């Protein structure tokens, strides 16, 4: 079975990791994971698309095998900067992007900021801020941010006796996960501590909501600049409001919205065949019978 090579690049003084699935002569495709996730969450999709693309899956800062930031700063725009640096490091004139959840928002911001760099865009349950989302007063945003940082200051990482125990915790959060997939995700998403236990690789500070964030009018302005074909693939049983919102396509130049019935937020894990089918059809691969 095909496995990727681990590679690293530098961004903002951080050493960031990505999984390189090879096929360097093919058009580049970048898979952008969501919060508290990692690059190997994409393995099934990466293997399917590898015959047609040079597939690259980064670990975002503070996730997987990438460095954590100093000071715990994880605004969406900082992830976008890292994505810019990744595209530069692989010398790609244009890329196709597939992003899940927070990675979908990062991909949307990147595509609206640099529309000339993106050939096609797929967002998996990743519209996390709707055009009519309320904007809390500034003092409330700063107070929430300080409170979140305070709570994390003395927090110790949870430790699991075995990888199987870590995997079991994942299944508690997503009942649709198979045991094998949960163990795969835990194997690549946890690191062993000095006492033999395991803790998650992601930085707990990435949970904090930065007060200097983009707001609805910023997002819709960026969406209107996205020039490439766009697929917004939502989960029918997601907790995100975006999955239940009609008419989002009017904010884009050429977007289509589809929904995967019976899938939760982790739709690529819950309904992998259906998600892959939609992606392959959107990328024009449904007729060739390969991969």
C-alpha positions in Angstrom: 0.0 0.0 0.0 1.3 3.4 -1.0 2.6 5.5 2.0 3.8 9.2 1.8 7.2 10.7 2.5 7.6 13.1 5.4 9.0 16.5 4.4 9.4 19.8 6.1 9.5 23.5 5.2 9.9 26.7 7.1 7.2 29.4 7.7 7.2 32.2 10.2 10.2 30.7 12.0 8.3 27.4 12.4 9.4 24.0 11.1 6.3 22.6 9.5 5.7 19.1 8.3 3.8 17.7 5.3 3.1 14.3 3.8 4.2 14.0 0.2 2.4 11.3 -1.7 4.6 11.6 -4.8 3.8 11.8 -8.5 5.7 15.1 -8.8 5.1 15.5 -12.5 1.3 15.8 -12.0 -0.7 18.9 -11.1 -0.3 19.7 -7.3 -3.3 19.0 -5.0 -3.1 20.1 -1.3 -5.3 18.5 1.4 -5.8 20.9 4.3 -7.1 19.3 7.6 -9.2 20.8 10.3 -8.6 21.7 13.9 -7.2 19.1 16.2 -6.5 16.8 13.2 -3.4 15.9 11.2 -2.2 15.2 7.7 -2.7 11.4 7.8 -6.4 11.9 8.3 -6.5 12.2 4.5 -5.0 8.9 3.6 -8.0 7.3 1.8 -8.6 10.4 -0.3 -4.8 10.9 -1.0 -4.4 7.3 -2.3 -7.4 7.7 -4.6 -6.3 11.0 -6.1 -2.6 10.1 -6.2 -2.6 8.7 -9.8 -3.9 12.0 -11.1 -2.2 14.6 -8.8 0.9 15.3 -6.9 -0.8 15.0 -3.5 0.5 16.9 -0.5 -1.1 17.0 2.9 0.4 19.5 5.4 0.2 19.4 9.2 -0.9 22.9 10.1 1.1 24.8 12.7 0.3 23.4 16.1 -0.8 20.0 14.7 0.7 16.7 13.8 4.4 16.8 13.4 4.6 20.6 12.8 6.0 23.0 15.4 3.7 24.7 17.9 3.7 28.5 17.9 5.4 30.4 20.8 2.6 32.2 22.6 -0.2 30.1 21.2 -1.3 32.3 18.3 -3.4 30.5 15.8 -5.5 32.9 13.7 -6.9 31.6 10.4 -4.7 34.1 8.5 -1.6 32.6 10.1 -2.5 29.2 8.6 -3.1 31.0 5.3 0.5 32.4 5.5 1.8 28.9 6.1 -0.1 27.6 3.1 1.4 30.4 0.9 4.8 29.3 2.1 4.1 25.7 1.3 3.0 26.6 -2.3 6.1 28.6 -2.7 8.3 25.8 -1.3 7.0 23.3 -3.9 7.3 25.9 -6.6 3.7 25.3 -7.7 2.3 27.9 -10.2 -1.3 26.8 -9.4 -2.8 24.2 -7.0 -6.1 22.4 -6.4 -7.2 22.7 -2.7 -9.4 20.4 -0.6 -10.0 21.5 2.9 -12.1 20.1 5.8 -13.7 22.2 8.6 -11.2 24.8 9.7 -9.0 23.7 6.8 -11.9 24.5 4.5 -12.0 28.1 5.9 -8.2 28.4 5.4 -8.7 27.2 1.8 -11.5 29.7 1.2 -9.4 32.6 2.5 -6.4 31.5 0.5 -8.5 31.1 -2.7 -10.1 34.5 -2.3 -6.8 36.3 -1.5 -4.9 34.6 -4.3 -7.4 33.5 -6.9 -4.8 33.3 -9.6 -3.1 30.4 -7.7 -6.1 28.0 -7.4 -7.4 25.7 -10.2 -10.3 24.1 -8.2 -11.5 24.2 -4.6 -13.4 21.7 -2.5 -14.6 22.6 1.0 -15.8 19.7 3.2 -18.2 21.0 5.8 -16.0 24.0 6.2 -18.2 27.1 6.1 -17.9 27.9 9.8 -19.0 31.5 9.6 -22.2 32.5 7.8 -22.8 35.9 6.2 -25.4 36.8 8.9 -23.3 35.7 11.8 -23.4 38.2 14.7 -20.3 40.1 15.6 -19.9 40.4 19.4 -18.7 43.7 20.8 -14.9 44.2 20.9 -14.7 44.1 24.7 -16.6 40.8 24.8 -14.2 39.3 22.2 -11.1 40.3 24.1 -12.6 39.2 27.4 -13.4 35.7 26.0 -9.9 35.5 24.5 -8.3 36.3 27.9 -10.6 33.8 29.7 -9.7 31.0 27.2 -6.0 31.7 27.6 -6.3 31.7 31.4 -8.1 28.3 31.4 -5.4 26.8 29.3 -2.4 28.2 31.2 -2.2 25.4 33.8 -3.9 22.7 31.8 -2.0 19.4 31.6 -2.3 17.2 28.5 -4.6 14.2 28.9 -2.7 10.9 28.9 -3.9 7.6 27.6 -2.3 4.3 28.6 -2.3 2.9 25.1 -3.1 4.0 21.5 -6.2 1.9 21.7 -7.4 4.0 24.6 -6.8 7.1 22.6 -8.7 5.6 19.6 -11.6 4.7 21.9 -11.8 8.3 23.0 -12.2 9.3 19.3 -15.0 6.9 18.8 -16.8 8.5 21.8 -16.8 11.7 19.8 -17.8 10.1 16.5 -19.8 6.9 16.8 -19.5 6.3 13.0 -15.7 5.8 13.2 -14.6 2.2 12.6 -12.1 0.7 15.1 -9.4 0.4 12.4 -9.8 4.0 11.2 -9.9 5.4 14.8 -6.6 3.5 15.6 -5.0 4.8 12.4 -6.0 8.4 13.3 -4.7 7.9 16.9 -1.5 6.3 15.7 -0.6 9.4 13.7 -2.3 11.9 15.9 -0.7 11.1 19.3 2.9 11.0 20.5 4.3 8.8 23.3 5.2 10.5 26.6 8.3 9.7 28.7 6.2 7.4 30.9 4.9 5.3 28.0 1.5 6.9 27.9 0.2 8.8 24.9 -1.1 12.4 24.4 -2.5 14.2 21.4 0.0 16.0 19.2 -2.1 19.2 18.7 -1.4 22.3 20.7 -4.4 23.0 23.1 -3.9 26.7 22.4 -5.2 26.3 18.9 -8.7 26.1 20.4 -8.6 29.8 21.4 -10.7 32.2 19.4 -8.4 35.1 18.4 -10.1 38.5 18.9 -8.6 39.9 15.7 -10.4 37.6 13.4 -12.1 38.0 10.0 -15.8 38.7 10.2 -18.7 37.9 7.9 -18.3 40.8 5.5 -14.6 39.9 5.2 -15.4 36.3 4.3 -18.1 37.1 1.7 -15.8 39.7 0.1 -13.1 37.0 -0.3 -15.6 34.4 -1.5 -16.6 36.8 -4.3 -13.0 36.9 -5.5 -12.7 33.1 -5.9 -12.4 32.6 -9.6 -12.1 28.8 -9.8 -14.9 26.2 -9.8 -15.8 25.5 -6.2 -17.6 22.6 -4.5 -19.1 23.1 -1.0 -19.7 19.6 0.2 -21.7 19.6 3.4 -22.6 16.9 5.9 -26.3 16.2 6.3 -26.0 15.6 10.1 -23.3 18.3 10.8 -23.4 20.5 13.9 -22.3 23.4 11.6 -24.8 26.0 10.6 -23.3 26.1 7.1 -24.6 22.7 6.3 -28.1 23.9 6.8 -27.8 27.2 5.0 -29.3 27.6 1.6 -28.1 30.1 -1.0 -24.4 30.3 -0.1 -23.5 29.8 -3.7 -24.7 33.3 -4.6 -21.6 34.7 -2.9 -19.3 32.8 -5.3 -18.6 33.2 -9.0 -19.0 29.5 -9.7 -19.9 27.3 -6.7 -22.0 24.2 -6.3 -23.4 23.0 -3.0 -23.9 19.3 -2.4 -24.8 17.4 0.8 -23.8 13.9 1.9 -26.8 12.4 3.7 -26.2 10.4 6.9 -22.8 11.9 7.5 -21.6 13.9 10.4 -19.0 16.7 10.4 -16.2 14.2 9.7 -18.0 13.3 6.4 -14.8 11.9 4.7 -14.6 9.3 7.5 -18.3 8.7 7.9 -19.2 8.3 4.2 -15.8 7.9 2.4 -17.1 6.3 -0.8 -19.8 9.0 -1.3 -17.4 11.8 -0.5 -14.7 10.4 -2.8 -17.3 10.0 -5.6 -18.4 13.7 -5.3 -14.8 14.8 -5.3 -13.7 12.7 -8.2 -16.8 13.8 -10.3 -16.0 17.4 -9.5 -12.4 17.0 -10.5 -13.4 15.2 -13.8 -12.2 11.7 -12.8 -15.4 9.8 -12.6 -15.2 8.2 -16.1 -11.6 6.9 -16.2 -12.1 4.0 -13.8 -8.6 4.3 -12.2 -7.5 5.0 -8.6 
